[in-house]
Amino acid sequence: MEAIEDIVIVGAGLAGLATALGLYRKGVRSVVLESSEVLRAAGFAFTTWTNAWKALDALGIGDELRRHHIRLEGLAIYSASSGAITSKRPIKPSEGIEIRNVRRDLLLETLAKELPSDTIRYSSKVVLIEESGNLKVLHLADGSILKTKVLIGCDGVNSVVSRWLGLKKPSFAGRSATRGFTNFPDGHGFSPEFVQYFGEGFRAGTLPCDEKSIYWFFTWFSSSKDNEMEKDATKMRQFVITKMKEANVPQNFIEVVERSDMSGLVSSPLRFRWPLELLWGNVCKGNVTVAGDALHPMTPDLGQGGCSALEDGVVLARCLAEAFKEDNNEGAKEEHVRIRSGLEKYVAERKWRGFDLVTTAYVLGTLQQSDNPFISFLREKVLAGIMARTLIKKSYYDCGMI
């Protein structure tokens, strides 16, 4: 039996759940299709900058998450070649800057528990999208069929919805990343700072989540020969440890990697969408659009991938909810026209933000990891401070309320 829904969101990640919760706050029902059997809440943490906290507050869950994560008090950048500090910036609450490192499982679970229990449908993988008048017809892997007035793809870098829109497959950035999570039962003793090491062909960093847990990352220029290693957590961890020991990375940093939970170790190639495609590509077609990594996959060098996905959810919910309001001032317009207008408004608001973040992240990543002697000199003498200021500047964005 075929069912018809107002709004179907593909993917129960940050963008998908944020959009669903934003719509729910506006009194609009949606259905989230998740291909896995359960919420994919395992894994690492991610940096939530000021702009992300504004989005989380708009969704009504900011204070709940703040209770579990410490506020970072500074940014510190070191040279991986010399071990010397190249930039250090304290962060005071009076500046209005808020940075915390949020555990991914807690964030997704908090988003999910705020939604009605029947919102997320697990084991629901979309394999084909067809059109039927103003409706989109979704064929699922289990043979069921779902029709919807609005289709939103929040299904990551390999998005089936992005492919349907005609967007190109995200490009390989020439680098890969390994991310891990380490628990210290008796406390880690690290200062509440975002610490990074640049140079020697890699970028590495640590961020405390709370007094007992630390998230760490390591990115490097990779090639096809690294594919097999990235699938083996033990080999991958040893690779990271060896690289850091060859450089001037302190032992307490290396110990974080050595003690990390092997089951939580994640390695993957870094991919991004060419920025001009955000301006000229079909990121919206009629009643279909995309958000999060399905829209603007970017390298992690700004720490804005997850933050911008939350922004997407707030803006998309705000723009789309207008089409379903019973007291809509444009009620005389047909519903599908209002839907298209809402999605176009969302795209107009988000495409330049995405263009800016994708471009800046790619440039920063290239500068941060380059082993060119001239760039290395500039990075340690001039660029480190500029890069630190850029991280903060990009977080001043306010996506607004729902």
Secondary structure, DSSP 4 states (H G I P E B T S, - for coil): --EEEEEEEE--SHHHHHHHHHHHHTT---EEE-SSSS----S-EEEE-HHHHHHHHHHT-HHHHHTTSPBP-EEEEEETTT--EEEEEE--GGGT---EEEEHHHHHHHHHHTS-TTSEESS--EEEEEEETTEEEEEETTS-EEEEEEEEE---TT-HHHHHHTPPPPEEEEEEEEEEEEE-TT-----SEEEEEEETTEEEEEEESSSSEEEEEEEEE--GGGHHHHT-HHHHHHHHHHHHHHTT--HHHHHHHHTS-GGG-EEEEEEE--HHHHHHS-SEETTEEE-GGGT----GGGS-HHHHHHHHHHHHHHHHHHHH-TT-TTTTS-HHHHHHHHHHHHHHHHHHHHHHHHHHHHHHHHHHH---HHHHHHIIIIIHHHHHHHHHHGGG------
